[in-house]
Amino acid sequence: MIVLDEVVVRYPGAQRPAVDGASLLVKTGESVALVGPSGSGKTTLLRAINRLVPITSGTILVDGVAVESLQDKALRALRTRLAMIAQHHDLVDRLRVHQNVMAGALGRWSSLHALRYLAFPLRGELDEARNALARVGIAEKLRAPTSALSGGERQRVAIARALVQQPHAILADEPIASLDPELAEQIVALLTTLAKESGIALICSLHQVQFADRYFDQIVRLEGGRLERLKSSVA
């Protein structure tokens, strides 16, 4: 569960907060669409939940723990529980698909384990990658070069990597911005279905408002840093 209580984020020297008093409750298995124009604070809000941006005031709770209080090992553990999916995927083109997918396991692997995997992946590890890819519909791409993938396939690999991370929540920042409408809808449907089936809280920022009401339990709008609830889930 993720709880935001009157969260304010103000960047140094800014005339007004990037996020101004945002409150939100996201339950396990629930999906939230975060809509609003460019520059409205959507990315800042997502990054604040993951403590990549410090908050100025208010409280963010993840599984009952105040994010702003965490340091070092506890902060790294938090980020393991919160999977980030970016608009541009953050994949390494020179790697095979399974290697990008299993990057989601780095939070529970040592550096030596990760290096060994790059050179000599074990069958069980490849099976984990294949299972994650199967859940997003591209198991056949397991050993394909990442550089050869289409935009939609790359986004599915990014989602598979997030699933391997075994997160409590997924924070997706404009994951369909560069996709055509038909493919964008497929990705939105996939994300919200996986969240519900896996009991993962999902917060997804979108420009394509037409998908929000169809697929998400909640819709919240950010504009000028202020959050407005447009659709609430049934209690």
N, C-alpha and C positions, 0 to 999 in steps of 0.2 A: 504494500500500500504506500502511496505517495501523498503527502499532505503539504500544501503550501498555505501559510498563514501570514497575510499582509506583507508579502515579500517585496522589498524595494532593492533595485540595483541601480546605482548611480556611478557612472564613470567619472574619473577625475576631470574637472574642468567643464563638464557638461552642464548646460543650463537647466535641463530637466532630467529626471530619471529615465533610464532605458526600460525599466520595469517599475511600475508605480502602484504598490499596494495589492499585488496579485494574491488571491486565495483560491485554492482548488483542492479537491479530493478525488484521487484516482484509486479505485479498488482493484484487487487482484482479478485479472482476466477482463478488465474493462478497457475500452479504447476511447481516447479523447482526441478529437481533431482540434488543432490550434490554428485558427485562421486569422488573416489580417494582411495589410499591405506590407511591401518591403520596408524595412526600417522600423517596424512597429514594436520590435522587442521579442519576436518569437525565438530566434536563435539564442539570444541572451538568456531567455527564460530556461530553455533546454540545457544550456551550458551551466546555468546556476544550479540546477538540480544535481548535476554531476560534479559540482564544485570546481568546474573549470573557470568559472567566473565567481568572485566572492560577492555575497549579498551585503547590502548596506544596513538593512534592518529586516525584521521579520524572522520567520522560521521555516525551514524545509525539513520535513521528516521523511525518511525512507525506512520502512519496516520499524517505525517507532523511534529511530535514532536521528538526532539533529545533525544534519549534514555539515553545518558550519562549525561544529565542535570537533570534527574528525581531523586527524593528522597522520602522516606517515603510513604505517601498515594498515591502520583502520581505514584511511582514505583510499588506499589501493584496493582494499577489500570491497569498499563501496562501489568503486568503478568497475570491479569485476561483476557486481550484481546488476549494473546498469549498462546495457549494451547501447552504443551509439551507431546510428546508420546515417551517413551523410549523403548529401545530394550527389556528390561526385565519387561515391563508393569507397574511396581510399584503398583501392586494391593495388597490388604490386604487379605490374604487367609482365615482368620477366619470370614470375612464378607460375607453376601449374595451378589449376583451379583448386585442387585439394589442399595445396599449401596455403593459399589465401583463406580457405574455409577454416583450416585448423589453426590459423592465427587467433581464432576465438578462444583457443585453449591456453593461450600464453599466460593468463592470470593464474592458472593452476599448474603450469609447467615450469621447471627450472630452465635457465639459459642453456644448459647442456642438453636437456631433453629436447628443447626446440631445435638446437643445431643438429642433433641426431636425427630428428624427424625430417629435416630438410634433405638429408643425405640418404637415410634408410628408414622410411616410414614402415611401421609394423602393420600387420593385417588388421588388427583391431582398430588402429587409428584411422586407416583408410576406410574401414567399415563405418566409423563414426562420421567421417566426412561424407561418405556416400549416402548415409541415412539422412543427414541434414540436407543434402542436395535433393534427395528424393522428396522431402517434405516441401520443397519449393519447385519441384517439377523438372529438374534438370540433372538427374543422377548420371545420365550418360556423359556429362561434361567433366567427370571426376578428374581425368588426367589431361584435359585439354589445356593448351596455353591460354592464360588469362587474356593476353593481348588479342586473341582471335574472337573474343566474345562480342555479342551485340550489346547495346545499352541495356535492354531488358534483362538479358542473361547476367550482366555484371551486377545489376541491382539484386537479382535473385541470389547471386553468390554472396553479396554483402549481407543479405538476410540470413542465409545459411550460416555464415560466420557468426552472426549474432546468436543464433540458436545454439551453436557449439559452445558459446560462452556460458550457457545455462543461466541466463539472467532472470532476475525477478521483474525487471521492467525493460522495455525498449524505448529509447528516445530517438525518433526519426525526424531528421531536419530536412524538409523539402525532398523526400526520397523519390518523388515522381516529377519533379520540375522539368527535367530534360527529356521526358518520354512523351510519345504521342498519346492522344486521349484513350484509345483502346487498351494499350499496354499499361498506361497509368492506372486505369480502373482495375486491371488484373492484379497489379502490385498492391493497390489499396485493399482489394478483397482478400488477397493472400495474407497481408500483414494482420488485418483485423481477425481473420479466421484463426491464424496461428496464435494470436494473443488469447482468444477465447478458449481454444482447445488446450493450450499449454498453461493456462492460468497466469499469463504474463500481463502486467499493466502496460499499456501502449499509449504514448503521447506522440502525436504525429503532426508536424506543422505542414500546412498545405496552402497553395494558392488556388487550387481547383476546388472551389467551394461546392460544386455540384456533386462531389463524391461524399461530402461530409455527412449529410443527413441520411444518406442511403446506407452507410457502412459503420458509422461511429455511434457509441452509446452517449457520448457527450460532445457538444461543440462549444468552444469558447473562442471569443474574438479578442485579439489584442490590437489596440490602436493608440498610438501616443503613449505606450507603456501601460495603459489601463486595460484591465481584463473585464469582459462582459460575457456572461453565460447566455448562450443562444439556445442550447438544448441540454436538458439534464436527464440522466439515466433514472429509471424507475427504482425507487428504494426497495 
